[in-house]
Amino acid sequence: MENENSIIQPQYPAQFYTKRPNPTAILSPLYDCTFKGIFTQETEESYLALKSFISAIFNREILNVSIKSNEPYRESKKQKNMIFDICVEFDDGEIIDIEMQAWEQNYDYGIRAEIQAARLLTNNARKGKKWESPKIYQISVLNFHYKKDDKHEMRWYTMTDNSGEKLSETLNVIFIDLVSIRNNSTTKPVEKLSSLEKWGLFFSYVDHEDKKDYINEIIKSEKGIMAADRIVKHMSKADSNWYIQNSIYTAECDYNTKMANAVKQGIQQGIQQGLAKGIEQGLQQKAVETAVNLLKMHIISDEQIAQSTGLTIKKIQKLKKQTL
């Protein structure tokens, strides 16, 4: 059993590899680009994998899925830029945002999830005199405990009153805890695992040689995971996917470093010009610089650059016209 609060590192960390390190190396689904690559391709295998994963979360068979735009509309410039990892409409029009969060960040992930769910809700509320909306789910796959020492493999949050009675169950936040899944499940025989546990172990260990036999048993037991395995193995053959993964990781690290420096610069400017304005200007300029550098590399999409920098797709396209 791993340490209660530990996270699993990919066997082949993105910062070290710009091409496939050996003929059997597998990309880790803990990285956003691989996670999204499994579920968002317009192929039968990708749809099968996506339906299987969503079915495992809700413990019911999902029959139909369709990928939606992952950049929600902003009503004003004051609203935060936001890009979902995977946005899906399924069955009776219910909407999901699925996020992979492999490493804990320096903010409250619960607040982030609530904001994402609220944006998803307002963007999908139906027109008309009646107040109607499809059910909304913000689903986060966390490679860490949201609550310290949590033992739950999945937590489902929805609005309730002070007695615990639920409101409409329209807005939902779901956290899938990979640490708890690993702690609770790695010693179980495959036939005793739930579908959600199988997916959690697949995400965690499909790239780990020392878990190969156990993971292969899991893969053979679920058609959806079998499809996901074929996709990730195919993706892993291309050196370009390793290079993209490395580039995105490097860009995000570079951006986070620049954000920290920008905050310091913003604080210094804020003493003279106003703290909030100084920080905002510093962050915006560093984000633009990072985006321009990525555009010049010609290796990742505008959408991926937007996700790495926090800028909008429109801003990236404008920078592309100015730069290239």
N, C-alpha and C positions, 0 to 999 in steps of 0.2 A: 504493500500500500504506500502511495506517495504521501509526502507531507501534506497536511490538511489544506494549506494555502498555496501549495506550489503549482506552477503551471508547467505544461509540457512544452519543451522546445522542439521544433522540427529537427529531424535528423540532419537535414542539409539546410542550415540557416541562410536566409536570402542574402545577408550581407557578405557572404563568402563565395557565392557562386554566380557567375555570369553565363555559364553554360552547364549542361548536364555533367555532373561529376563522374558518373560511371554508367554503364548500360542498363543497370537495374534501378537507378535512383528515381524516386517518386517525389513529385511536388507535394507540398503539404497543404491540405484544405484549410489549415489555420490562417493562411494568407488570403486576403480578400480576393485577389485576382484568380486564384485557383478555386476558391469557394464559389465565386460567381461563375467561373467557367464551367463548373459541374452542372449548375442549375439553369443557366440562361441561354444555352445554345438552342437554336431552332431545329432540334432533332428529336426523334422519338425517344432515344435513350435519355436525353436531358429531361424531357417532360416526364418520363417514367420515374426518374430519380427524384424529381421535384414533388410529384404526387406521393411517392412513397415517404419522403421526409415529412411532408405536411400531414400525411395520414398518421405517421408515428407521433407527431405532436398532439393531434386532436383525438387520437385513439379511435378513429373512424375512417372509412374509406373515402378518399377524395377522388372524384371522377374526372373533373375538368380543371385545367389551370391555364392561365394566359398571363404572359409577362406584360406589365404596364411600364410607362415612363417612370424612371427612378429619380427625376428632378421635379419636386413639387412646386406648384405655382406660388409666387410671393405676391401678397396684396400690396406691399409697400417696401420701400428700400430699407425701412427700419427692421423688417423681419430678417431673421437669420437665414443665410444661404444653407441649403440642405440637399444632400444627395443620398438616397437610400441605396444599400447594397443590392437588394433584390426586392422589387415590388410586384406582387402577384394578386390577380383576381381569381377566385376559385368558386366552383359549384354555383351557389345561388347569389353570386355577386359580392361575397365577403372579400375583404381586402387585407393583405398582409404586407408588412415591411419586415424582411428577414435580414438581420445583421450578424456578421461574424466579428467578435471582439476578442482577439487572441491575447492582448496584453492590456493590463489595467492602466488607465490614464489618470491624470491628476484632476479629475472632476467627478461629480456624483453621476454615475451612470443611470440611476433611476430618474433623475431630472431630465437627462438627455432622452431617455426612452419615452417619458411623458410628453415632451415637446414634439418628438417625432410622431407619436400616436395622435396628438392633437392636430398636427398639420395634416396628417393622413385623413383624419375625420372631417375637418373643415373643407378639404379639397374634394371630398366624395359625398358630401351632403347633397341630397336631391332637391331640385327646384320644385316649387309648388307651395300651396298653402299649408300642407301638412309638414310637420318637422320630421323628416325621415332620412335615414342614412343606413347603408349596409354596415354590418358589424366590422369593426376595425381591430386588427391585431398587430401590435409591434412586438416582434419576436427577436430576441437577442441570444445568440449562442456565445456564452462567456467561458473563456479559458481561465477563469478565476472565480472566487466567491464574491457575489455582490454583497452578501452579508457575511461577516467574518465567522468562520467555523460552521457555516451552513451545511446541513446534511442533505437537504432536498435536491433531488436531481432536476426538478422543474418547479418554478413558482409562477402562479397565475394571479395577476392583480387586476381588479376591476372595482368600480365605484360602489361603495356600500354606505349605509348610514351608521350611526353610533351603536346600533344593536347588531350590525353585521348583515342586515338585509340588503340585497343587491338592488341597484337602481335599474338600468335598462340592459346592462351587459353589452352596450354598443361599443364602448372603448375599453380595450384590453391590452395589458402589457404582460408578456411572458418571458421569463428568463430561464434558459436551459444551462445548467451548471455542469460543464465538462469535468471539473475537478471532482464533484460529488459522484458523477457517473463513473469515473475511473476508480474512485475509492470504493464504491459499492459493487462494482461489476467485474473487475478484471480477474477475480478468482472464480466467477460463476462459469459453469458449463454453458456453451452457446445456446442450448435448447432452453435454458432458464432465463435468458436475457429478454427484456422487452424490446420492441422495435426501436424505441427512442434510445435505449442503452446501446443497441447495436450501431446506430448512427453516430452516437457520441464517441464510441470506441473507434469507429472507422475514421472520423475526423481527426482523432488524437493520434492514431498509430499506423495508418495505412502506409506512411513513409518510413516506418521503423523496421529495420531488418530483424531485430530481435523479437518482434511481435508478429512476424510474417505468418506463421502457421495458425495462430489463433485468429488473426484478422481474416485469413483465407477461409476459415470455417464460417465466420460471420458473413463474409461476402456471398458464399454459396447458399446461405440460408435465406437471403432476401433478394428478390429480383431487382428492386430499386437500388440497393447498395451494389449489386452486381453491375448494373448500368453505370452507376457513379464511378466504380472502380475502372471500368473500361475507358470512361472519359478521361479520368485523371492520368491513367497510364498512357493514353494517346497524347495528351497534352505534354506529358513529361518527356516524350521523345524529341520534342523540338527545342533546340538550344535557345531559340528566340523567346520562349516562355520563361525560361530561367533568367534570361537577360532582362526581360520586362519586370519580373518579380524583384530582381536585384535593384533595378532602376527605381521602381516605385518605393521600395523600402528605403533606398538611399535618399530619394527626394523627400519622403515623409520625415526621415531623421533630420535632414538638412532644414526642412521647413520648421520642425519643432525647435531645433537649435536657434534658428533665426527668430522664431516667435519669442523665445526667452530673451534673446538679445534686444528684440524690438520692444518688449515690455520695459526693459531697463532704459532704453533710449526714450520710450514714451514717457516714462516717469520723469526723466530729466527734462524733457520738453514740457511736460505737464506742469512743472514748477513755474514755468514762465508763461505757458500758453493755455493751460487747462489740461488736467491729467487725462481725462477720457479721450479728448481729441488727439492728443499726442500718441497715446497707445494705439488708437485706431489707425492713424496715418502710418505708424511704423509697421504694424501688422500687414496692412494693405500693400505697402511697397515691397515688403519681403515676399509676400505671396505672388505678386506680379513678377518679381525677379526669378523666383523658382519656376513659375509657369513658362516664362520665356525660355529658360534653359531647357526645360523638358520639350518644348515645341521644336527647338533646334535639333534635338536628338532624333526626332522622327521615328520613335519606336512604340509609343503608347497613344491611345485615342484621346480625343479632346475630353471625353467623359472621365477617363482615368486621371487626366491632369487636373480636371475640376475637383475630383474627389481628393486628390493629394494636396491641393492648395487651399481648398475652401472657396475658390472663386466660382462664379456661375459659368455655365456653358457659353452664354452670350459673351461674357467677358473674355473667355479663352479664344473664341472665334474672332473677336475683335483684335486681340493681341496677335493672333496668327496672321491676320491681314497686314498688321503693322510691322510684323517681324520678318515674315517669310516672303 
